[in-house]
Amino acid sequence: MDQFKNYIYNILLEPSIKSELEYFVQEFEKNPTAYDFLVDNPQGVQENYKEGYIGLSQRYAKAQQMLKKKFPGNTHLIQFQHQLYELGTFYLHWQAFLPTIQMLGTPEQVKHWQDLSFNYQIRGAYAQTEVGHGSDVQGLQTTAVFENNSFIINTPKASAFKFWPGQLGIFATHTVLQARTTVNGKDIGIQTFVVPIREPKTLKALEGVEVGDIGPKLGFLRADNGYLGLKNVRIDLNNMLMRYTKVDESGQVTTSSKNAIKYGYGSMLNLRVGLVNVFSIFGLFSNNLAYYQVKPLLKTQSIENEAIIFRLLRSYVVSYAQIIANAQVKEIFTRFQNQLKANDKQVNETLQLVHLYSSQMKSIAGWEAVKTSREAMQIAPFGHLNASDLTIIYADNVPYVTYEGDNNVLMQQTAQYLLKQFGKVSGGNAQFTGMASYFNKYTQENNQKASLQNLEEVLERLSYSFCKKTMENFQNNLINGHSIQTSWNELNQCELIKASVLFGYTNIYKQMGAQIKSSGYSLELLKIHKLFGLFIILENRTTIVSFGIADFKQVEILAEIDQQFSGNNKLEFLDYLANGVGMYRQRNFINIDWDKLNLKARL
Ligand SMILES: Cc1cc2nc3c(=O)[nH]c(=O)nc-3n(C[C@H](O)[C@H](O)[C@H](O)COP(=O)(O)OP(=O)(O)OC[C@H]3O[C@@H](n4cnc5c(N)ncnc54)[C@H](O)[C@@H]3O)c2cc1C
């Protein structure tokens, strides 16, 4: 049991924060209220934003000092707080503002802004999205024009207002901001700037800055999502982040390599890779809340219980599968960083892998988090009460399908990749490469029947067959005279997304298999892996049959989840899975907080 818990703990948490976390947990047990800063009180912050935030920032700063005493140098626990519990109040300060500077700034810029950020002298937001532009970054309309050793930033029209950024509403003193940039009359593309927007002490907007909160929303109660318009705001030349593209005082522009910008943004994929874990953890949390609430009722077997157990099992298995598979993606990301440092030629290929894996997994983890937390509310007897915490987790999960890349947009990037791969081999000479290379196993076969003992093969064939059919339909539409736009947007978009989703689930299965292999086999890990494959197959039975991969009877037998268990050991396995979440503080997650219900007053 503890072995599994440790395994998940080890692949989830950055090595740098483990010892800090252990120290904290120890201190927390001694004196729970003193270290309560890890738990935001979203309601409290909502009721009184300014005091709530200022109180929180003081507590965080105190915690930071306490850690520093024990761990000299930069501490990591607060920056990676999201890995432990939830998307805290300062999530974007630590996870978007600061990392953008760390990735895109020169060493001097990083030092300057990092020092100010670490002790909350400044608090940052990440302002990319505009009213009229979210997914289409190249369409951004905010402008930055070089003039006399500075940049003048403007919001030229209403659709160019920055809209949505967290922390921008009330609390941010600075923001990183993307703007279309012109130097000496030449458009040098979208660049990233650090823009001061408020007086740090009074929180008053600076001159030329129109900034405020966008109002009540679903979820993210502790985040003050905001809007921002800028009128002739002058910032120092050095506020442009210049690791890859530099502008000097005379307006001379230099770019360190032609792929530089791509690498810069590639480095930001770290955020997306991290979020896959965050939302998988949220899946596990929701499931634990539901499981511990419903557990006493599961003792007697009945048909309803079967349905509940089945759904709990699926949610656990999918969430763990994502975390385990994501450990591989994290390794690929580390490889990308090392290759980048070493000027290795493979870096482009590795970057493409990280991009594709992380965007598929971000999308799948997002959809799954919404589904899991929704079902948890249904399963838990008090699931729809705020006091159960499930409503809060659910509301936080929902927007994840949109931010950090809209899921349907991200999935279409995989579709583009697949289309290129099929285009390449349709001539007959080339082979599928990269993450699609397993398709080569199936190109020459007429008989699509899979060996049903081998789940990987069933999934690979399912993914290959669906992708092939979709890409053929797309090509036929082009041959029949439809434009690329029509073939994509009007005739095949849903199928292109579905093909990418199946490709994505198959990749999770494969990556999870690779991860389990590299960590040494354990029976329980193999069981989670197998169950994950079975659930995906079960949910795609009709497609599997329609492609002739297996007949209906075979698929029904294969996907009989019950056969994986004997007697009562489905319940035992649920216990095992629930315990794997145990390395986090479970104060709010085991039992409903009866005090919060305030039943007496109502009776
Ligand atoms: C809670 C929350 C927090 C956020 N925090 C931040 C933040 O801190 N900083 C920040 O900069 N932004 C933030 N955002 C904004 C978020 O990143 C954007 O909402 C997201 O990128 C999508 O952009 P959009 O809203 O303009 O939607 P669009 O991109 O316009 O998408 C709208 C719809 O159109 C579809 N669509 C778009 N393009 C295509 C296409 N090519 N093909 C097919 N369909 C398409 C999408 O699937 C979607 O259904 C946040 C959003 C939310 C909800």
The ligand as an SDF file (V2000), in Angstrom:
LIG
                    3D

 53 58  0  0  0  0  0  0  0  0999 V2000
  -11.0250   30.9290  -15.5650 C   0  0  0  0  0  0  0  0  0  0  0  0
  -10.1940   31.4600  -16.6780 C   0  0  0  0  0  0  0  0  0  0  0  0
   -8.9460   31.9900  -16.3780 C   0  0  0  0  0  0  0  0  0  0  0  0
   -8.1760   32.5420  -17.3860 C   0  0  0  0  0  0  0  0  0  0  0  0
   -6.9720   33.1070  -17.0570 N   0  0  0  0  0  0  0  0  0  0  0  0
   -6.2420   33.7230  -18.0190 C   0  0  0  0  0  0  0  0  0  0  0  0
   -5.0190   34.3890  -17.6870 C   0  0  0  0  0  0  0  0  0  0  0  0
   -4.5760   34.4050  -16.5270 O   0  0  0  0  0  0  0  0  0  0  0  0
   -4.3410   35.0120  -18.6840 N   0  0  0  0  0  0  0  0  0  0  0  0
   -4.7840   35.0370  -19.9720 C   0  0  0  0  0  0  0  0  0  0  0  0
   -4.1170   35.6200  -20.8100 O   0  0  0  0  0  0  0  0  0  0  0  0
   -5.9380   34.4010  -20.3310 N   0  0  0  0  0  0  0  0  0  0  0  0
   -6.6780   33.7630  -19.3810 C   0  0  0  0  0  0  0  0  0  0  0  0
   -7.8430   33.1190  -19.7120 N   0  0  0  0  0  0  0  0  0  0  0  0
   -8.3040   33.1590  -21.1050 C   0  0  0  0  0  0  0  0  0  0  0  0
   -8.1480   31.8290  -21.8210 C   0  0  0  0  0  0  0  0  0  0  0  0
   -6.8080   31.5050  -21.9910 O   0  0  0  0  0  0  0  0  0  0  0  0
   -8.9030   31.9560  -23.1510 C   0  0  0  0  0  0  0  0  0  0  0  0
  -10.2680   32.0430  -22.8010 O   0  0  0  0  0  0  0  0  0  0  0  0
   -8.6340   30.7910  -24.0590 C   0  0  0  0  0  0  0  0  0  0  0  0
   -7.3500   30.8880  -24.6020 O   0  0  0  0  0  0  0  0  0  0  0  0
   -9.6470   30.7140  -25.2010 C   0  0  0  0  0  0  0  0  0  0  0  0
   -9.7100   31.9120  -25.8690 O   0  0  0  0  0  0  0  0  0  0  0  0
  -11.0900   32.6530  -26.1350 P   0  0  0  0  0  0  0  0  0  0  0  0
  -11.8210   32.7670  -24.8460 O   0  0  0  0  0  0  0  0  0  0  0  0
  -10.7930   33.8730  -26.9080 O   0  0  0  0  0  0  0  0  0  0  0  0
  -11.9230   31.6400  -27.0120 O   0  0  0  0  0  0  0  0  0  0  0  0
  -11.7470   31.3160  -28.5400 P   0  0  0  0  0  0  0  0  0  0  0  0
  -10.3530   30.9420  -28.8610 O   0  0  0  0  0  0  0  0  0  0  0  0
  -12.3530   32.4030  -29.3600 O   0  0  0  0  0  0  0  0  0  0  0  0
  -12.6630   30.0390  -28.5970 O   0  0  0  0  0  0  0  0  0  0  0  0
  -14.0920   30.1090  -28.5180 C   0  0  0  0  0  0  0  0  0  0  0  0
  -14.6510   28.8440  -29.1060 C   0  0  0  0  0  0  0  0  0  0  0  0
  -14.2490   28.7480  -30.4740 O   0  0  0  0  0  0  0  0  0  0  0  0
  -13.5920   27.5380  -30.7170 C   0  0  0  0  0  0  0  0  0  0  0  0
  -12.4570   27.7780  -31.6170 N   0  0  0  0  0  0  0  0  0  0  0  0
  -11.5230   28.7370  -31.5250 C   0  0  0  0  0  0  0  0  0  0  0  0
  -10.6320   28.6210  -32.5380 N   0  0  0  0  0  0  0  0  0  0  0  0
  -11.0370   27.5590  -33.2690 C   0  0  0  0  0  0  0  0  0  0  0  0
  -10.5450   26.9170  -34.4350 C   0  0  0  0  0  0  0  0  0  0  0  0
   -9.4360   27.3320  -35.0450 N   0  0  0  0  0  0  0  0  0  0  0  0
  -11.2140   25.8570  -34.8890 N   0  0  0  0  0  0  0  0  0  0  0  0
  -12.3180   25.4150  -34.2690 C   0  0  0  0  0  0  0  0  0  0  0  0
  -12.8400   25.9580  -33.1790 N   0  0  0  0  0  0  0  0  0  0  0  0
  -12.2030   27.0180  -32.6680 C   0  0  0  0  0  0  0  0  0  0  0  0
  -13.0800   27.0430  -29.3620 C   0  0  0  0  0  0  0  0  0  0  0  0
  -13.0420   25.6330  -29.3120 O   0  0  0  0  0  0  0  0  0  0  0  0
  -14.1410   27.5750  -28.4160 C   0  0  0  0  0  0  0  0  0  0  0  0
  -15.1850   26.6490  -28.3250 O   0  0  0  0  0  0  0  0  0  0  0  0
   -8.6420   32.5400  -18.7310 C   0  0  0  0  0  0  0  0  0  0  0  0
   -9.8830   31.9730  -19.0360 C   0  0  0  0  0  0  0  0  0  0  0  0
  -10.6460   31.4370  -18.0320 C   0  0  0  0  0  0  0  0  0  0  0  0
  -11.9730   30.8530  -18.3870 C   0  0  0  0  0  0  0  0  0  0  0  0
  1  2  1  0
  2  3  1  0
  2 52  2  0
  3  4  2  0
  4  5  1  0
  4 50  1  0
  5  6  2  0
  6  7  1  0
  6 13  1  0
  7  8  2  0
  7  9  1  0
  9 10  1  0
 10 11  2  0
 10 12  1  0
 12 13  2  0
 13 14  1  0
 14 15  1  0
 14 50  1  0
 15 16  1  0
 16 17  1  0
 16 18  1  0
 18 19  1  0
 18 20  1  0
 20 21  1  0
 20 22  1  0
 22 23  1  0
 23 24  1  0
 24 25  2  0
 24 26  1  0
 24 27  1  0
 27 28  1  0
 28 29  2  0
 28 30  1  0
 28 31  1  0
 31 32  1  0
 32 33  1  0
 33 34  1  0
 33 48  1  0
 34 35  1  0
 35 36  1  0
 35 46  1  0
 36 37  1  0
 36 45  1  0
 37 38  2  0
 38 39  1  0
 39 40  1  0
 39 45  2  0
 40 41  1  0
 40 42  2  0
 42 43  1  0
 43 44  2  0
 44 45  1  0
 46 47  1  0
 46 48  1  0
 48 49  1  0
 50 51  2  0
 51 52  1  0
 52 53  1  0
M  END
$$$$
